[in-house]
Amino acid sequence: MDLDFTKLDGLIAAVIQDNASGRVLMVGFMNEEAYRKTVETGYATFFSRSRNKLWLKGETSGHRLVVKSISTDCDRDALLIRVDALGPGVCHDGYESCFYRTLGEDGDWSVTDERAYDPASVYGSTLHGGKA
């Protein structure tokens, strides 16, 4: 069965979920090459839209994502990838998950997680486009 890379200019969304807890850690995008590398290596690889190139998650931080299973949706244009995360967090802001903000009843966003690591000690003082 082939995946449908035609709907988003050659990309498909990849929802990354922690294999043990079930928590959604991040959402990234894959082109066919990133998908192939993910399957071949067993580590999540994405296509960076801002840098227009492939990136192996954890290539800077060491916080790699070990693929445990890959599922696709009924339209074959999105993936659910269950992973074991190597490292304290997936988010370049220092959190376990990129989904660390929650919308309150007042309509404001607030941080609802504790930081898992210090991003400055991992990435230095500047991040490249917010992606790590």
TORMAR-881334 format. One record per atom (N, C-alpha, C, O, CB): residue in one letter; x negated, y negated, z. Coordinates in steps of 0.05 Angstrom, whole numbers, padded with zeros to 5 digits, always signed. Last residue first. Glycine has a CB too. Layout:
% residues N
AXYZ/...
***
This chain:
% residues 132
A-00292-00432+00329/A-00317-00418+00338/A-00315-00389+00333/A-00333-00374+00339/A-00321-00423+00368/K-00271-00497+00311/K-00269-00467+00307/K-00295-00455+00316/K-00317-00465+00311/K-00264-00460+00277/G-00273-00551+00310/G-00256-00539+00330/G-00255-00508+00327/G-00239-00496+00341/G-00229-00550+00328/G-00310-00571+00275/G-00282-00570+00265/G-00264-00555+00285/G-00242-00548+00278/G-00281-00556+00239/H-00356-00549+00313/H-00354-00554+00284/H-00325-00550+00276/H-00317-00527+00270/H-00373-00535+00269/L-00367-00585+00374/L-00356-00562+00359/L-00353-00569+00330/L-00348-00592+00323/L-00329-00553+00371/T-00419-00606+00416/T-00400-00611+00394/T-00392-00585+00381/T-00407-00567+00378/T-00413-00630+00373/S-00452-00588+00457/S-00434-00611+00462/S-00415-00616+00440/S-00394-00629+00445/S-00451-00635+00467/G-00449-00516+00456/G-00463-00541+00457/G-00443-00564+00461/G-00419-00559+00466/G-00480-00545+00432/Y-00422-00468+00460/Y-00423-00480+00434/Y-00440-00506+00434/Y-00445-00516+00412/Y-00396-00487+00425/V-00429-00452+00514/V-00430-00432+00493/V-00435-00445+00466/V-00452-00436+00450/V-00403-00417+00491/S-00426-00495+00547/S-00449-00478+00551/S-00451-00457+00528/S-00473-00446+00524/S-00447-00464+00578/A-00377-00516+00530/A-00401-00531+00525/A-00426-00514+00528/A-00446-00518+00514/A-00403-00555+00544/P-00338-00480+00549/P-00345-00480+00521/P-00371-00496+00514/P-00385-00489+00495/P-00322-00492+00505/D-00340-00439+00603/D-00347-00466+00596/D-00355-00467+00566/D-00376-00457+00559/D-00370-00477+00614/Y-00283-00395+00610/Y-00311-00400+00608/Y-00315-00430+00600/Y-00297-00443+00592/Y-00324-00381+00587/A-00229-00397+00622/A-00243-00371+00626/A-00273-00374+00624/A-00288-00358+00635/A-00234-00351+00605/R-00185-00441+00655/R-00207-00438+00636/R-00222-00412+00643/R-00228-00407+00666/R-00226-00462+00636/E-00119-00420+00667/E-00145-00428+00677/E-00166-00424+00656/E-00164-00405+00640/E-00152-00412+00703/D-00059-00447+00635/D-00079-00426+00640/D-00103-00437+00654/D-00108-00462+00652/D-00087-00411+00614/T-00028-00489+00621/T-00017-00470+00641/T-00035-00447+00647/T-00028-00428+00661/T+00010-00460+00630/V-00026-00555+00604/V-00043-00532+00605/V-00033-00514+00628/V-00030-00523+00650/V-00073-00540+00610/S+00034-00580+00573/S+00015-00579+00595/S-00001-00553+00594/S+00008-00533+00585/S+00031-00581+00622/W+00071-00626+00533/W+00054-00602+00534/W+00037-00603+00559/W+00026-00624+00566/W+00038-00599+00509/D+00137-00651+00545/D+00108-00654+00545/D+00094-00627+00546/D+00104-00608+00558/D+00099-00672+00568/G+00190-00645+00553/G+00181-00648+00525/G+00151-00652+00523/G+00141-00656+00501/G+00195-00671+00512/D+00208-00632+00602/D+00207-00660+00596/D+00197-00666+00567/D+00195-00689+00559/D+00188-00674+00616/E+00202-00578+00604/E+00229-00587+00601/E+00229-00617+00594/E+00248-00627+00581/E+00245-00583+00626/G+00140-00565+00568/G+00157-00568+00591/G+00184-00578+00585/G+00189-00587+00562/G+00143-00586+00611/L+00104-00519+00531/L+00122-00542+00529/L+00140-00543+00553/L+00155-00523+00558/L+00138-00541+00503/T+00038-00501+00547/T+00066-00494+00548/T+00083-00520+00547/T+00076-00539+00560/T+00074-00477+00573/R-00025-00476+00525/R-00008-00499+00531/R+00021-00490+00529/R+00028-00474+00512/R-00014-00522+00512/Y-00054-00434+00507/Y-00056-00440+00536/Y-00040-00464+00544/Y-00041-00473+00567/Y-00086-00444+00543/F-00067-00399+00461/F-00040-00407+00469/F-00040-00412+00499/F-00028-00398+00515/F-00019-00386+00462/C-00116-00377+00454/C-00112-00404+00443/C-00084-00415+00451/C-00080-00439+00447/C-00114-00402+00412/S-00137-00345+00515/S-00120-00346+00491/S-00119-00374+00480/S-00122-00393+00496/S-00091-00336+00497/E-00176-00357+00553/E-00172-00329+00543/E-00158-00329+00517/E-00165-00314+00499/E-00157-00312+00564/Y-00211-00418+00537/Y-00190-00403+00549/Y-00189-00374+00538/Y-00200-00369+00517/Y-00163-00417+00544/G-00246-00454+00513/G-00255-00440+00537/G-00233-00424+00551/G-00237-00416+00574/G-00264-00460+00556/D-00236-00473+00463/D-00233-00492+00485/D-00240-00480+00512/D-00239-00493+00533/D-00205-00504+00486/H-00237-00431+00429/H-00261-00447+00429/H-00259-00469+00451/H-00280-00482+00456/H-00265-00460+00402/C-00210-00370+00456/C-00206-00398+00448/C-00232-00414+00450/C-00246-00412+00469/C-00184-00411+00465/V-00222-00322+00478/V-00222-00324+00449/V-00222-00353+00440/V-00233-00359+00419/V-00197-00309+00438/G-00263-00302+00535/G-00242-00316+00522/G-00245-00317+00492/G-00267-00314+00481/G-00240-00344+00532/P-00304-00270+00555/P-00283-00280+00573/P-00260-00293+00559/P-00238-00296+00571/P-00295-00298+00593/G-00319-00212+00513/G-00324-00239+00524/G-00300-00248+00540/G-00279-00236+00540/G-00330-00259+00502/L-00286-00180+00465/L-00312-00179+00479/L-00319-00208+00488/L-00323-00225+00472/L-00335-00168+00461/A-00222-00155+00464/A-00238-00179+00462/A-00264-00176+00478/A-00263-00169+00502/A-00222-00204+00471/D-00194-00108+00425/D-00207-00111+00451/D-00226-00134+00448/D-00244-00134+00431/D-00223-00084+00460/V-00133-00119+00388/V-00162-00119+00392/V-00169-00116+00421/V-00153-00120+00439/V-00173-00145+00381/R-00087-00113+00336/R-00092-00108+00364/R-00122-00104+00368/R-00135-00089+00354/R-00075-00083+00375/I-00059-00153+00290/I-00084-00139+00295/I-00088-00137+00325/I-00091-00157+00339/I-00108-00152+00281/L-00012-00159+00243/L-00014-00159+00272/L-00039-00141+00278/L-00039-00117+00272/L+00012-00148+00286/L-00006-00199+00184/L-00018-00177+00199/L-00015-00181+00229/L-00015-00204+00239/L-00047-00173+00192/A+00033-00213+00127/A+00023-00221+00153/A+00013-00196+00167/A+00023-00174+00162/A+00045-00235+00170/D+00056-00193+00082/D+00042-00218+00079/D+00033-00230+00106/D+00026-00253+00108/D+00060-00238+00065/R+00092-00150+00077/R+00063-00145+00073/R+00047-00171+00068/R+00027-00171+00054/R+00059-00127+00049/D+00143-00153+00093/D+00136-00166+00067/D+00107-00162+00060/D+00099-00171+00038/D+00143-00196+00069/C+00143-00128+00142/C+00158-00116+00120/C+00152-00128+00093/C+00154-00114+00073/C+00188-00119+00126/D+00074-00133+00166/D+00103-00137+00168/D+00116-00126+00143/D+00103-00115+00125/D+00109-00167+00171/T+00023-00086+00189/T+00033-00108+00171/T+00063-00110+00174/T+00077-00091+00182/T+00025-00103+00142/S-00029-00073+00236/S-00002-00068+00226/S+00005-00091+00207/S-00006-00113+00209/S+00019-00066+00249/I-00085-00042+00262/I-00075-00063+00244/I-00048-00055+00234/I-00044-00032+00224/I-00095-00068+00220/S-00123-00032+00322/S-00103-00024+00303/S-00095-00048+00286/S-00097-00071+00295/S-00078-00011+00316/K-00171-00050+00343/K-00161-00024+00352/K-00139-00014+00333/K-00137+00010+00329/K-00150-00027+00381/V-00229-00088+00332/V-00203-00080+00322/V-00196-00052+00332/V-00211-00033+00330/V-00203-00080+00291/V-00258-00131+00374/V-00261-00104+00365/V-00233-00094+00357/V-00215-00092+00374/V-00273-00085+00387/L-00282-00193+00368/L-00256-00180+00371/L-00259-00152+00358/L-00262-00150+00334/L-00233-00196+00357/R-00334-00229+00406/R-00323-00215+00382/R-00297-00200+00389/R-00290-00196+00412/R-00343-00194+00371/H-00364-00274+00429/H-00338-00264+00437/H-00324-00251+00414/H-00304-00262+00403/H-00321-00287+00449/G-00408-00299+00411/G-00412-00272+00419/G-00386-00259+00428/G-00386-00235+00435/G-00432-00270+00441/S-00405-00351+00391/S-00401-00347+00420/S-00409-00319+00429/S-00415-00315+00453/S-00373-00352+00426/T-00415-00346+00335/T-00429-00366+00351/T-00428-00359+00381/T-00449-00360+00394/T-00416-00393+00347/E-00385-00302+00320/E-00412-00305+00309/E-00428-00326+00324/E-00453-00324+00325/E-00410-00312+00279/G-00333-00296+00337/G-00354-00290+00356/G-00382-00293+00345/G-00401-00288+00359/G-00351-00262+00366/K-00307-00274+00277/K-00300-00285+00303/K-00322-00276+00323/K-00328-00252+00325/K-00272-00275+00312/L-00339-00291+00220/L-00336-00268+00238/L-00330-00280+00265/L-00347-00295+00276/L-00362-00250+00239/W-00314-00325+00166/W-00327-00327+00192/W-00319-00303+00209/W-00296-00295+00211/W-00319-00353+00207/L-00318-00349+00098/L-00312-00328+00118/L-00326-00334+00144/L-00347-00346+00145/L-00322-00300+00107/K-00298-00416+00081/K-00316-00393+00080/K-00307-00373+00101/K-00291-00379+00118/K-00345-00402+00085/N-00279-00469+00088/N-00276-00456+00062/N-00296-00433+00059/N-00310-00430+00039/N-00280-00475+00040/R-00273-00497+00134/R-00301-00494+00123/R-00302-00480+00096/R-00323-00478+00084/R-00318-00479+00143/S-00218-00496+00140/S-00232-00522+00142/S-00260-00520+00131/S-00270-00540+00119/S-00233-00531+00172/R-00205-00443+00135/R-00194-00462+00116/R-00209-00488+00116/R-00212-00501+00096/R-00164-00466+00121/S-00241-00386+00141/S-00238-00413+00152/S-00228-00432+00131/S-00242-00436+00111/S-00265-00423+00164/F-00219-00323+00145/F-00226-00343+00126/F-00221-00370+00138/F-00198-00376+00146/F-00211-00339+00099/F-00247-00274+00191/F-00226-00292+00181/F-00237-00309+00159/F-00261-00310+00153/F-00215-00309+00203/T-00253-00211+00222/T-00266-00232+00205/T-00244-00248+00193/T-00224-00237+00184/T-00285-00219+00184/A-00259-00168+00276/A-00242-00187+00262/A-00258-00209+00248/A-00275-00222+00260/A-00222-00200+00281/Y-00293-00107+00265/Y-00293-00133+00278/Y-00276-00152+00262/Y-00278-00153+00238/Y-00322-00144+00283/G-00297-00063+00232/G-00283-00060+00257/G-00283-00084+00275/G-00274-00083+00298/G-00295-00037+00272/T-00319-00064+00181/T-00336-00067+00204/T-00323-00061+00231/T-00337-00054+00250/T-00347-00096+00205/E-00276-00054+00145/E-00301-00040+00142/E-00318-00041+00168/E-00331-00021+00175/E-00317-00052+00119/V-00235-00088+00162/V-00230-00059+00161/V-00257-00044+00161/V-00260-00024+00175/V-00213-00052+00136/T-00261-00138+00156/T-00249-00130+00182/T-00245-00100+00183/T-00252-00087+00203/T-00222-00144+00186/K-00273-00137+00102/K-00295-00137+00121/K-00285-00129+00149/K-00298-00114+00163/K-00308-00164+00123/R-00220-00140+00081/R-00237-00117+00075/R-00260-00115+00095/R-00266-00093+00105/R-00249-00120+00046/Y-00204-00191+00101/Y-00190-00167+00109/Y-00207-00142+00104/Y-00209-00125+00122/Y-00163-00164+00092/A-00241-00223+00074/A-00241-00222+00103/A-00227-00198+00113/A-00236-00185+00132/A-00228-00248+00115/E-00225-00213+00021/E-00252-00206+00029/E-00254-00204+00060/E-00266-00186+00070/E-00272-00227+00019/E-00172-00233+00019/E-00177-00205+00014/E-00205-00196+00024/E-00208-00174+00035/E-00174-00198-00015/N-00168-00277+00076/N-00165-00272+00047/N-00172-00242+00043/N-00178-00228+00063/N-00184-00291+00030/M-00134-00293+00136/M-00152-00275+00121/M-00146-00276+00091/M-00123-00277+00083/M-00150-00246+00131/F-00128-00335+00192/F-00121-00328+00165/F-00142-00311+00152/F-00166-00314+00158/F-00116-00354+00148/G-00103-00328+00260/G-00123-00336+00240/G-00112-00329+00212/G-00090-00319+00210/G-00150-00323+00245/V-00083-00339+00325/V-00074-00334+00297/V-00095-00345+00279/V-00104-00367+00281/V-00046-00348+00292/M-00095-00308+00389/M-00099-00328+00369/M-00084-00320+00343/M-00075-00298+00340/M-00129-00332+00364/L-00072-00274+00428/L-00097-00289+00434/L-00101-00312+00414/L-00111-00333+00422/L-00120-00270+00433/V-00016-00251+00460/V-00026-00262+00435/V-00050-00280+00441/V-00048-00298+00458/V-00004-00278+00419/R-00020-00194+00503/R-00019-00224+00500/R-00030-00232+00472/R-00050-00221+00463/R-00036-00237+00522/G-00025-00141+00513/G-00004-00149+00495/G-00003-00179+00490/G+00014-00188+00474/G+00022-00139+00504/S-00065-00119+00545/S-00044-00135+00558/S-00020-00142+00540/S+00002-00147+00549/S-00055-00160+00568/A-00096-00087+00509/A-00089-00077+00536/A-00064-00092+00547/A-00045-00080+00556/A-00112-00080+00555/N-00104-00115+00461/N-00094-00087+00460/N-00084-00078+00487/N-00065-00062+00488/N-00117-00069+00451/D-00082-00179+00446/D-00099-00163+00464/D-00087-00135+00466/D-00064-00131+00472/D-00100-00176+00491/Q-00075-00197+00378/Q-00062-00190+00403/Q-00081-00173+00420/Q-00094-00155+00409/Q-00035-00175+00398/I-00071-00243+00327/I-00089-00227+00342/I-00078-00223+00370/I-00072-00242+00385/I-00118-00240+00344/V-00042-00247+00265/V-00037-00251+00293/V-00055-00232+00309/V-00054-00208+00304/V-00006-00247+00300/A-00059-00274+00207/A-00067-00251+00223/A-00062-00259+00252/A-00077-00276+00263/A-00096-00243+00218/A-00031-00291+00143/A-00034-00297+00172/A-00041-00271+00187/A-00031-00250+00180/A-00008-00310+00184/I-00068-00291+00083/I-00046-00280+00099/I-00052-00287+00128/I-00075-00288+00136/I-00043-00248+00095/L-00083-00325+00021/L-00087-00319+00049/L-00063-00305+00061/L-00040-00308+00051/L-00092-00345+00064/G-00074-00343-00030/G-00094-00322-00027/G-00099-00314+00002/G-00117-00299+00008/G-00119-00330-00039/D-00034-00383-00022/D-00059-00389-00036/D-00081-00369-00030/D-00104-00376-00026/D-00069-00416-00029/L+00007-00352+00004/L-00007-00375+00017/L-00034-00380+00004/L-00055-00381+00018/L-00011-00369+00048/K+00025-00310-00030/K+00043-00330-00020/K+00030-00355-00008/K+00041-00377-00010/K+00061-00318+00000/T-00011-00269-00045/T-00003-00289-00065/T+00013-00312-00053/T+00014-00333-00066/T+00013-00276-00086/F-00026-00223-00019/F-00042-00247-00014/F-00033-00271-00032/F-00048-00291-00033/F-00071-00241-00019/D+00003-00171+00007/D+00011-00193-00012/D-00004-00218-00005/D+00004-00233+00014/D+00041-00197-00011/L-00031-00108+00007/L-00021-00131+00021/L-00016-00153+00000/L-00028-00153-00021/L-00041-00141+00042/D-00012-00043-00017/D-00027-00068-00020/D-00014-00090-00004/D+00010-00091-00001/D-00030-00076-00049/M-00017+00023+00000/M+00000+00000+00000/M-00018-00025+00000/M-00037-00027+00016/M+00019+00000+00024/
***
